[in-house]
Amino acid sequence: MTPAQVVRAWIDRFNAADIEGLASLYAPDAINHQVVTKPLKGRDEIRKFFEAEFGRAKMVCIPEKMHEAGDWAILEWRDPLGLQGCGFFEVKNDLIVFQRGYFDQLTFFRIQGIPVPVNLNQKFSMFSDHWRPKVVAEVNGQEVKLVKFKGEFVWHHHDQQDEMFLVWKGKFRVEFRDRAVELCAGELLVVPRGIEHRTVADEEVEVVIFEPAETRNTGNIADDKFTAPAGESI
């Protein structure tokens, strides 16, 4: 078979979730490298990979274009949910000896409803502005937000929402009209609804906030400098 014919057989078996049939298309010492994971070495590892993937998601490969050159076939593909990618297949003696695939794994997890861990250190490294919360997760109508503080925020309160602050790195204080609470890394504080407060950080601090979706960061007031857009995600 030509490389393109082998890949078309691969597509048919993939769409049938035929794990043994897929594995049989690979050479015993084949390498399958999906760039979002470490390379798989050998038919047995490749078989176990397909068992795990088909066990947690329904996957469909719709070929868009096929290119062939020598021992290589290049497949451009999509799936019914909008995911796109491409694969490079090296074929010798009718068997795949090397495969490399490119696709957006996070998009795949999201559209398949597969839980994805969030690396907070990585997320904090993605922005530098102060007082602008970024949504990183949603839980039952609540939002988990990351924000960096530096300086003094405005006095405000939230009529309907309690607000939780968890210090990730650094330290800051929550000031009330009659007292102040100092918070260090690993400590949290819940500010009850209706209580006037402001946050103050002498040096930059990284904070995790947990509160109902669409909560305005300045609460009962609108401020040209400090009121942030709602729902900004990273």
Rosetta silent file (secondary structure, phi, psi, omega in degrees, C-alpha in Angstrom):
SEQUENCE: MTPAQVVRAWIDRFNAADIEGLASLYAPDAINHQVVTKPLKGRDEIRKFFEAEFGRAKMVCIPEKMHEAGDWAILEWRDPLGLQGCGFFEVKNDLIVFQRGYFDQLTFFRIQGIPVPVNLNQKFSMFSDHWRPKVVAEVNGQEVKLVKFKGEFVWHHHDQQDEMFLVWKGKFRVEFRDRAVELCAGELLVVPRGIEHRTVADEEVEVVIFEPAETRNTGNIADDKFTAPAGESI
SCORE:     score description
SCORE:     0.000 S_00000001
   1 L     0.000  149.387  173.966    0.000    0.000    0.000 S_00000001
   2 L   -75.170  160.851  176.209    1.065    3.587   -0.540 S_00000001
   3 H   -53.985  -40.679  179.794    1.494    5.825    2.544 S_00000001
   4 H   -64.056  -38.312  178.734   -1.774    7.591    1.706 S_00000001
   5 H   -66.178  -38.635  177.421   -3.608    4.245    1.509 S_00000001
   6 H   -63.569  -42.026 -179.494   -2.216    3.235    4.906 S_00000001
   7 H   -68.386  -35.762  176.275   -3.381    6.515    6.416 S_00000001
   8 H   -65.045  -37.172  174.876   -6.844    6.104    4.903 S_00000001
   9 H   -65.044  -38.546  177.183   -6.996    2.664    6.528 S_00000001
  10 H   -60.382  -43.618 -179.918   -5.860    4.328    9.770 S_00000001
  11 H   -62.096  -44.775 -179.663   -8.732    6.861    9.507 S_00000001
  12 H   -60.047  -43.825 -178.298  -11.304    4.104    8.956 S_00000001
  13 H   -73.693  -33.987  175.655  -10.109    2.161   11.985 S_00000001
  14 H   -61.795  -47.876 -177.535   -9.815    5.308   14.101 S_00000001
  15 H   -69.279  -19.857  175.404  -13.406    6.283   13.363 S_00000001
  16 L   -91.800    1.230 -176.045  -14.532    2.742   14.223 S_00000001
  17 L    53.784   37.195 -178.576  -12.590    2.913   17.526 S_00000001
  18 L   -88.404   88.770 -173.186  -10.871   -0.289   16.360 S_00000001
  19 H   -65.591  -46.326 -179.654   -7.923   -0.291   18.752 S_00000001
  20 H   -65.325  -39.045  177.950   -6.443   -3.619   17.672 S_00000001
  21 H   -63.805  -40.472  176.106   -6.870   -2.687   14.021 S_00000001
  22 H   -62.575  -48.103 -177.459   -5.090    0.622   14.612 S_00000001
  23 H   -59.410  -34.585 -177.403   -2.244   -1.026   16.506 S_00000001
  24 L   -69.471  -15.222  178.097   -1.728   -3.514   13.683 S_00000001
  25 L   -81.543   -8.481 -178.410   -0.950   -0.645   11.301 S_00000001
  26 E  -100.194  144.847  172.193    2.168    0.253   13.307 S_00000001
  27 E   -65.072  153.834 -178.417    5.558   -1.419   13.094 S_00000001
  28 E   -56.151  -31.759 -179.006    6.562   -3.235   16.322 S_00000001
  29 E  -108.589   24.893 -177.731    9.132   -0.518   17.096 S_00000001
  30 E   -63.506  157.434  175.043    7.092    2.432   15.755 S_00000001
  31 E  -119.681  129.978  175.978    7.145    5.869   17.386 S_00000001
  32 E  -119.940  111.909 -177.339    3.991    7.931   17.819 S_00000001
  33 E  -117.302   96.871  166.948    4.716   11.473   18.953 S_00000001
  34 E   -82.148  122.009 -165.549    1.721   13.702   19.638 S_00000001
  35 L   -63.769  -15.034  178.349    3.566   16.923   20.408 S_00000001
  36 L   -82.758   -5.250  179.086    1.459   17.652   23.512 S_00000001
  37 L  -136.656  172.500  177.800    2.800   14.477   25.174 S_00000001
  38 L   -72.335  154.442 -179.102    6.035   12.516   25.283 S_00000001
  39 L   -62.372  142.533  173.847    6.735   10.149   22.344 S_00000001
  40 E   -95.409  135.631 -175.316    5.280    6.648   22.542 S_00000001
  41 E  -119.922  116.824  177.016    7.709    3.899   21.641 S_00000001
  42 L    96.907  153.231 -176.101    6.531    0.568   20.306 S_00000001
  43 H   -60.741  -37.535 -177.388    3.231   -0.941   19.262 S_00000001
  44 H   -65.178  -43.566  177.267    2.247   -1.894   22.826 S_00000001
  45 H   -63.113  -39.519 -179.979    2.581    1.681   24.129 S_00000001
  46 H   -65.324  -41.367  177.856    0.651    2.963   21.144 S_00000001
  47 H   -60.754  -45.631 -179.933   -2.138    0.427   21.759 S_00000001
  48 H   -62.855  -35.620  176.791   -2.386    1.498   25.425 S_00000001
  49 H   -61.137  -47.550  179.577   -2.551    5.135   24.340 S_00000001
  50 H   -65.509  -37.325  177.379   -5.534    4.455   22.079 S_00000001
  51 H   -59.625  -44.133 -179.256   -7.220    2.414   24.814 S_00000001
  52 H   -67.522  -43.522 -176.106   -6.938    5.361   27.217 S_00000001
  53 H   -69.134  -44.393  178.731   -8.046    7.993   24.699 S_00000001
  54 H   -71.439  -20.460  177.392  -11.052    6.089   23.374 S_00000001
  55 H   -73.624  -21.415 -176.481  -11.949    5.231   26.959 S_00000001
  56 H  -115.921   -6.621 -176.361  -12.453    8.883   27.900 S_00000001
  57 L  -153.671  150.182  171.926  -13.642   10.581   24.707 S_00000001
  58 L   -91.740  118.354 -174.335  -15.538    9.984   21.477 S_00000001
  59 L  -118.581  137.669  179.379  -13.122   10.873   18.716 S_00000001
  60 L  -134.504  134.325  178.435  -13.790   11.300   15.012 S_00000001
  61 L  -111.574  115.591  176.480  -11.279   12.132   12.277 S_00000001
  62 E  -106.839  110.967 -177.730  -12.656   13.893    9.197 S_00000001
  63 E   -68.386  134.868  176.699   -9.923   14.174    6.540 S_00000001
  64 E  -100.582  -50.892  178.762   -9.581   17.587    4.941 S_00000001
  65 E  -145.858  151.013  176.295   -6.513   17.089    2.747 S_00000001
  66 E  -129.343  130.290  177.980   -3.977   14.360    2.157 S_00000001
  67 E  -121.272  143.850 -177.939   -0.457   14.971    0.862 S_00000001
  68 E  -134.327  135.753  176.948    2.009   12.270   -0.140 S_00000001
  69 E  -151.981  111.846  179.631    5.752   12.418   -0.789 S_00000001
  70 L    61.588 -124.824 -179.785    7.974    9.343   -0.874 S_00000001
  71 L   -84.818    4.901 -172.542    7.491    7.345    2.330 S_00000001
  72 E  -112.366  144.173  168.489    5.445   10.127    3.925 S_00000001
  73 E  -127.401  137.160  179.936    1.756   11.011    4.060 S_00000001
  74 E  -118.156  125.053 -176.271    0.536   14.242    5.645 S_00000001
  75 E  -112.649  124.152  167.998   -3.046   14.429    6.862 S_00000001
  76 E   -99.649  129.942 -172.584   -4.977   17.625    7.595 S_00000001
  77 E  -138.710  166.072  171.232   -8.059   16.800    9.656 S_00000001
  78 E  -143.833  171.181  172.558  -10.939   18.168   11.687 S_00000001
  79 L  -125.519  171.104 -175.198  -13.612   16.714   13.929 S_00000001
  80 L   -64.440  -18.036 -177.097  -17.362   17.451   14.176 S_00000001
  81 L   -94.108    1.202  175.171  -16.839   19.684   17.228 S_00000001
  82 L   104.370   -5.174  177.137  -14.455   22.079   15.498 S_00000001
  83 L   -69.220  142.928  178.023  -11.051   20.727   16.572 S_00000001
  84 E  -131.144  156.399  178.046   -8.413   20.809   13.832 S_00000001
  85 E  -172.592 -174.994  176.465   -4.969   19.328   13.452 S_00000001
  86 E  -147.462  154.524  179.762   -2.486   17.592   11.214 S_00000001
  87 E  -135.367  143.134  177.988   -0.501   14.378   11.282 S_00000001
  88 E  -113.500  125.930 -176.192    2.722   13.232    9.630 S_00000001
  89 E  -123.453  123.612  171.001    3.059    9.507    8.914 S_00000001
  90 E  -100.063  126.348 -173.352    6.205    7.742    7.737 S_00000001
  91 E  -122.796  130.803  175.365    5.322    4.390    6.198 S_00000001
  92 E  -137.838  134.329 -179.353    7.632    1.515    5.284 S_00000001
  93 L    53.104   42.902  176.151    6.612   -1.977    4.171 S_00000001
  94 L    68.471   12.894  179.691    2.932   -1.060    4.631 S_00000001
  95 E  -126.821  146.997  176.964    3.423   -0.167    8.316 S_00000001
  96 E   -76.921  122.208  178.769    3.651    3.170   10.128 S_00000001
  97 E  -103.455  -21.381  178.464    7.146    3.548   11.556 S_00000001
  98 E  -152.205  137.969  177.076    6.820    7.152   12.738 S_00000001
  99 E  -139.153  136.348  173.168    3.894    9.464   13.412 S_00000001
 100 E  -131.291  131.499 -177.296    3.809   13.040   14.660 S_00000001
 101 E  -124.013  144.862  179.635    0.563   14.858   15.426 S_00000001
 102 E  -126.129  124.687  173.514   -0.269   18.490   16.093 S_00000001
 103 E  -162.379  167.142 -178.978   -3.492   19.701   17.738 S_00000001
 104 L   -89.136  102.969 -175.270   -4.672   21.966   20.548 S_00000001
 105 H   -65.820  -38.517 -179.391   -4.967   19.686   23.562 S_00000001
 106 H   -63.770  -39.374  175.784   -6.676   22.256   25.798 S_00000001
 107 H   -64.320  -40.658  177.121   -9.374   22.801   23.174 S_00000001
 108 H   -58.838  -47.623  179.175   -9.779   19.023   22.910 S_00000001
 109 H   -61.259  -42.722 -176.009  -10.229   18.704   26.674 S_00000001
 110 H   -63.979  -49.101 -175.583  -12.694   21.592   26.776 S_00000001
 111 H   -73.085  -20.623  177.424  -14.989   20.367   23.990 S_00000001
 112 H   -90.688   -4.638 -178.895  -14.880   16.807   25.338 S_00000001
 113 L    70.972   28.458 -179.548  -15.728   17.966   28.869 S_00000001
 114 L   -92.418  126.355  179.642  -12.497   16.507   30.279 S_00000001
 115 L   -58.182  139.059 -178.662  -11.262   18.226   33.481 S_00000001
 116 L  -124.426  127.172  176.499   -8.035   20.179   32.973 S_00000001
 117 L   -67.427  145.891  178.045   -5.676   21.213   35.790 S_00000001
 118 L  -109.187  122.940  178.126   -4.937   24.936   36.027 S_00000001
 119 L   -89.086  105.879 -174.090   -1.362   25.946   36.818 S_00000001
 120 H   -67.134  -37.824  177.771   -1.756   29.111   38.870 S_00000001
 121 H   -60.314  -41.973  178.510    1.902   30.113   38.665 S_00000001
 122 H   -64.298  -43.142 -179.522    1.710   29.907   34.878 S_00000001
 123 H   -63.752  -42.933  178.898   -1.522   31.890   34.812 S_00000001
 124 H   -62.351  -31.134 -179.063   -0.115   34.630   37.041 S_00000001
 125 L   -72.396  -10.471 -174.618    2.879   34.918   34.698 S_00000001
 126 L   -87.280   -4.863  178.704    0.536   35.748   31.791 S_00000001
 127 L  -146.516  158.687 -177.437   -0.407   39.233   32.981 S_00000001
 128 L  -130.582   -9.725 -177.433    1.174   42.200   34.749 S_00000001
 129 L   -72.546  154.439 -178.366   -1.598   44.763   35.215 S_00000001
 130 L  -102.176  148.958  174.373   -2.881   45.558   38.694 S_00000001
 131 L    65.987   20.201 -179.685   -6.472   45.495   39.978 S_00000001
 132 L  -120.477   90.556 -176.602   -7.750   43.668   36.859 S_00000001
 133 L   -61.525  142.640  177.919   -9.127   40.217   37.872 S_00000001
 134 E  -119.535  127.001  179.721   -8.755   37.366   35.358 S_00000001
 135 E   -78.047  128.263  178.241  -11.171   34.432   35.392 S_00000001
 136 E  -117.876  -11.842  178.584   -9.414   31.037   35.351 S_00000001
 137 E  -163.770  158.417  175.987  -12.279   28.720   36.333 S_00000001
 138 E  -128.972  137.801 -177.430  -16.023   28.609   36.985 S_00000001
 139 E  -139.306  106.409  173.753  -17.734   26.540   39.675 S_00000001
 140 L    50.522   49.103  178.528  -21.534   26.418   40.102 S_00000001
 141 L    82.911   -1.234  176.337  -22.092   30.046   39.196 S_00000001
 142 E  -103.795  155.188  176.562  -18.967   31.198   41.015 S_00000001
 143 E  -118.411  137.979  170.651  -15.758   32.428   39.387 S_00000001
 144 E   -97.175  121.105 -174.499  -12.185   31.777   40.429 S_00000001
 145 E  -123.440  147.689  172.846  -10.185   34.890   39.582 S_00000001
 146 E  -110.472  140.693  179.923   -6.535   35.851   39.737 S_00000001
 147 E  -150.113  148.974  174.038   -5.496   39.422   40.401 S_00000001
 148 E  -110.666  131.135  177.908   -2.359   41.363   41.226 S_00000001
 149 E  -107.734  144.926  165.758   -2.549   44.207   43.765 S_00000001
 150 E  -160.972  123.753 -177.363   -0.161   47.067   44.290 S_00000001
 151 E    99.813 -155.334 -177.861   -1.042   50.332   46.038 S_00000001
 152 E  -110.611  132.522  175.376   -4.413   51.338   47.476 S_00000001
 153 L   -88.859  175.867 -179.668   -7.778   50.276   46.086 S_00000001
 154 L   -86.062  151.507  172.421  -10.977   52.303   46.448 S_00000001
 155 L   -67.724  135.595 -179.483  -13.362   52.034   49.379 S_00000001
 156 E  -165.584  173.115  169.425  -16.422   49.991   48.376 S_00000001
 157 L  -145.862  166.261  177.857  -18.817   47.246   49.395 S_00000001
 158 L  -115.010  120.313 -175.422  -20.796   44.511   47.651 S_00000001
 159 L   -64.741  -39.452 -170.844  -24.526   44.582   48.289 S_00000001
 160 L  -118.259   -8.286 -171.884  -25.251   40.938   47.456 S_00000001
 161 L  -119.696  134.056  163.549  -21.923   39.081   47.313 S_00000001
 162 L   -77.217  157.251 -175.904  -19.470   37.781   49.882 S_00000001
 163 E  -135.744  127.949  179.809  -15.870   37.989   48.643 S_00000001
 164 E  -108.979  129.877  175.682  -13.011   35.605   49.383 S_00000001
 165 E  -113.045  127.456  173.985   -9.341   36.624   49.119 S_00000001
 166 E  -122.553  121.802 -178.336   -6.591   33.951   49.167 S_00000001
 167 E   -78.931  122.551  177.963   -2.995   35.169   49.084 S_00000001
 168 E   -91.062  -51.186  177.055   -0.908   33.206   46.573 S_00000001
 169 E  -141.213  139.509  177.778    2.339   35.189   46.789 S_00000001
 170 L    93.056 -157.516  178.806    3.308   38.214   48.867 S_00000001
 171 E  -153.778  154.650  176.422    1.214   39.969   51.472 S_00000001
 172 E  -158.175  179.667  177.776   -1.413   42.700   51.698 S_00000001
 173 E  -132.765  148.574  172.355   -4.071   43.987   54.048 S_00000001
 174 E  -103.391  118.833 -178.443   -7.793   44.405   53.912 S_00000001
 175 E   -98.336  132.899  170.808   -8.784   47.652   55.573 S_00000001
 176 L  -110.524  173.087 -177.262  -12.157   48.198   57.194 S_00000001
 177 L   -66.771  -23.705 -176.111  -13.340   51.488   58.689 S_00000001
 178 L  -116.220   -1.466 -177.742  -12.471   50.329   62.207 S_00000001
 179 L  -169.260  175.386  175.818   -9.558   47.937   61.705 S_00000001
 180 E  -137.039  144.950  178.960   -7.190   46.243   59.226 S_00000001
 181 E  -117.361  120.840  178.387   -6.441   42.558   58.608 S_00000001
 182 E   -87.135  134.405  179.535   -2.963   41.556   57.409 S_00000001
 183 E  -125.893  135.114  177.181   -2.797   38.544   55.086 S_00000001
 184 E  -117.032  172.434 -178.571    0.284   36.562   54.039 S_00000001
 185 L   -53.158  131.039 -179.758    0.812   33.775   51.509 S_00000001
 186 L    92.625   -4.513 -179.801   -1.419   30.810   52.293 S_00000001
 187 L  -106.409  150.833  177.584   -3.973   32.846   54.272 S_00000001
 188 E  -134.218  160.959  179.234   -7.495   33.746   53.233 S_00000001
 189 E  -144.977  135.868  173.595  -10.230   36.091   54.346 S_00000001
 190 E  -104.575  122.533  176.395  -13.940   36.255   53.522 S_00000001
 191 E   -96.311  116.347 -178.240  -15.420   39.762   53.473 S_00000001
 192 L   -66.526  152.349  177.164  -19.195   39.557   54.113 S_00000001
 193 L   -56.392  145.540  176.566  -21.586   41.371   51.819 S_00000001
 194 L    84.207   -8.345 -178.150  -22.397   44.932   52.770 S_00000001
 195 L   -91.842  122.224 -179.727  -19.137   45.550   54.666 S_00000001
 196 L   -72.016  137.344 -177.197  -17.148   48.537   53.386 S_00000001
 197 E  -160.824  169.204  169.368  -13.504   47.730   52.749 S_00000001
 198 E  -150.846  155.335  177.408  -10.497   48.309   50.559 S_00000001
 199 E  -103.848  143.210 -177.704   -7.352   46.325   49.763 S_00000001
 200 E  -136.937  129.896  178.401   -3.860   47.780   50.189 S_00000001
 201 E  -132.282  118.846  178.931   -0.534   46.280   49.072 S_00000001
 202 E   -70.043  -33.349  174.884    2.777   48.021   49.716 S_00000001
 203 E  -127.386  162.647 -177.715    4.448   45.650   47.236 S_00000001
 204 E   -58.219  136.722  179.201    2.966   43.610   44.425 S_00000001
 205 E  -133.727  147.368  177.129    0.947   40.636   45.655 S_00000001
 206 E  -105.572  128.409 -171.636   -0.752   37.773   43.819 S_00000001
 207 E  -133.047  141.153  172.753   -4.259   36.948   45.028 S_00000001
 208 E  -102.682  130.462  179.726   -6.921   34.360   44.222 S_00000001
 209 E  -117.050  138.963  177.066  -10.516   35.595   44.497 S_00000001
 210 E  -126.264  117.511 -175.223  -13.621   33.411   44.700 S_00000001
 211 E  -160.182  165.443  179.418  -16.952   35.149   44.182 S_00000001
 212 E   -58.666  147.075  179.654  -20.206   34.964   42.164 S_00000001
 213 L   -56.716  146.838  176.863  -19.874   35.442   38.422 S_00000001
 214 L    68.046   15.934  174.689  -20.099   38.991   37.093 S_00000001
 215 L   -68.931  127.178  178.773  -19.267   40.550   40.476 S_00000001
 216 L   -76.279  132.417 -173.951  -17.935   44.042   39.841 S_00000001
 217 L   -64.874  -24.861  178.006  -14.546   44.467   41.502 S_00000001
 218 L   -99.722   11.803  171.808  -15.448   47.938   42.796 S_00000001
 219 L    57.995 -116.910 -172.907  -18.827   46.798   44.080 S_00000001
 220 L   -79.821   -2.264 -179.085  -21.253   49.640   44.657 S_00000001
 221 L  -123.078  159.242  172.120  -19.182   52.261   42.853 S_00000001
 222 L  -115.156  126.339 -175.579  -17.900   52.825   39.329 S_00000001
 223 L  -128.989  128.875 -176.596  -14.392   54.184   39.132 S_00000001
 224 L   -59.448  -32.704 -175.808  -12.599   55.214   35.935 S_00000001
 225 L   -87.701  -41.557 -167.491   -9.269   53.930   37.240 S_00000001
 226 L  -105.604  -23.624 -179.109  -10.179   50.800   39.207 S_00000001
 227 L   -68.538  123.048 -175.072  -13.411   49.332   37.822 S_00000001
 228 L  -102.143  153.524  175.266  -12.381   46.370   35.677 S_00000001
 229 L   -61.253  142.451  179.035  -14.224   44.690   32.798 S_00000001
 230 L   -81.545  146.517  170.937  -16.265   41.681   33.930 S_00000001
 231 L    75.734   15.968  178.157  -15.540   38.180   32.726 S_00000001
 232 L   -73.047  121.835 -173.585  -12.011   38.714   31.389 S_00000001
 233 E  -114.083  154.987  171.027  -10.479   35.221   31.145 S_00000001
 234 L  -134.720    0.000    0.000   -7.027   33.776   30.640 S_00000001
